């Protein structure tokens, strides 16, 4: 079994882009659901 030197198969690109996109969405949702209410209620 030979392991290729580069991961240029479309499945790898799809997997990496999926992980990056879900991470960005999770970060945005965390800021909106926890950061914004914290800032609103801590300012009062």
C-alpha positions in Angstrom: 0.0 0.0 0.0 1.5 3.3 -1.1 0.6 6.5 0.7 0.6 9.5 -1.7 2.9 12.5 -0.8 0.1 15.0 -1.2 -3.5 15.0 -0.3 -5.0 16.5 -3.5 -8.0 14.2 -3.8 -11.3 16.1 -3.9 -12.5 14.2 -0.8 -9.7 15.7 1.3 -10.5 19.2 0.1 -14.2 18.6 0.9 -13.4 17.3 4.4 -11.1 20.2 5.3 -13.5 22.8 3.9 -16.3 21.2 5.9 -14.4 21.3 9.2 -13.3 24.9 8.6 -16.8 26.1 7.7 -18.4 24.4 10.7 -15.8 25.9 13.0 -16.5 29.4 11.7 -20.2 28.9 12.1 -19.7 27.5 15.6 -17.6 30.5 16.5 -20.1 33.0 15.2 -23.0 31.2 17.0 -21.0 31.2 20.3 -20.3 34.9 20.1 -24.0 35.7 19.2 -25.5 33.4 21.9 -23.1 34.0 24.7 -20.9 37.1 24.0 -23.7 39.5 23.0 -25.9 38.7 26.0 -22.9 38.9 28.4 -22.0 42.3 27.0 -25.6 43.6 27.2 -26.1 42.4 30.8 -22.7 43.3 32.1 -23.1 46.9 30.9 -26.3 47.4 33.1 
